[in-house]
């Protein structure tokens, strides 16, 4: 899946919507002591925020062309064939 492709952006939007809907549905159904419920709710909110920020970051990258590929984003050098320099006589 391409970093700058529309399909990646659409998948992130769907995941964000599912996270928000899942958080709303599970909010009152979390079992356990008060601390466990509070921590679970905090994690759910943080995951919603993470997916929403990811959607905005990918939208900005698609608009401004900041990173052209996953290798460019992660700083991985691309595999290029080494150029051969002529040997000195």
C-alpha positions in Angstrom: 0.0 0.0 0.0 1.5 3.3 -1.1 2.1 6.0 1.4 0.7 8.7 -0.9 -2.1 6.5 -2.3 -5.8 7.2 -1.8 -6.4 3.7 -0.6 -4.1 4.1 2.4 -5.9 7.4 3.4 -9.3 5.8 3.0 -8.3 2.8 5.2 -7.0 5.2 7.9 -10.3 7.1 7.8 -12.3 3.8 8.2 -10.1 2.7 11.1 -10.6 6.0 12.8 -14.3 5.8 12.4 -14.3 2.2 13.8 -12.2 3.3 16.7 -14.6 6.1 17.6 -17.7 3.9 17.2 -16.0 1.1 19.2 -15.1 3.5 22.0 -18.6 4.8 22.2 -20.1 1.3 22.2 -17.6 -0.2 24.8 -17.4 2.9 27.1 -20.0 1.7 29.6 -19.4 -2.0 29.1 -15.8 -2.2 30.5 -15.7 -4.6 33.4 -13.4 -4.5 36.4 -12.3 -2.2 39.1 -12.4 1.5 38.8 -8.7 1.8 37.9 -8.9 -0.8 35.2 -11.9 0.9 33.7 -10.2 4.3 33.8 -7.0 3.0 32.2 -8.9 1.1 29.5 -10.9 4.2 28.6 -7.7 6.2 28.5 -6.2 3.8 26.1 -9.3 3.9 23.9 -9.2 7.7 23.8 -5.5 7.7 23.0 -6.0 5.2 20.1 -8.8 7.4 18.7 -6.5 10.4 18.9 -3.6 8.4 17.3 -5.8 7.3 14.3 -7.2 10.8 13.9 -3.7 12.4 13.9 -2.6 9.8 11.4 -5.4 10.7 9.0 -4.5 14.4 9.2 -0.7 13.6 8.7 -1.4 11.4 5.6 -3.7 14.1 4.2 -1.0 16.7 4.7 1.6 14.4 3.1 -0.6 13.8 0.1 -1.2 17.5 -0.3 2.3 18.8 0.1 4.4 15.8 -1.0 6.6 15.7 2.1 7.4 12.0 1.8 7.1 10.1 -1.5 7.5 6.6 -0.1 7.7 4.5 3.0 11.5 4.4 2.6 11.6 8.1 2.4 9.5 8.4 5.6 11.5 5.9 7.5 14.9 7.1 6.3 15.8 3.8 4.7 18.3 4.2 1.9 17.0 3.1 -1.5 19.0 0.3 -3.1 20.8 1.8 -6.0 23.4 0.1 -8.2 26.8 1.5 -7.5 28.4 3.5 -10.2 31.7 2.2 -11.5 34.5 4.7 -11.6 37.2 4.0 -14.1 40.4 2.8 -12.5 43.4 5.1 -12.5 46.2 4.0 -14.8 
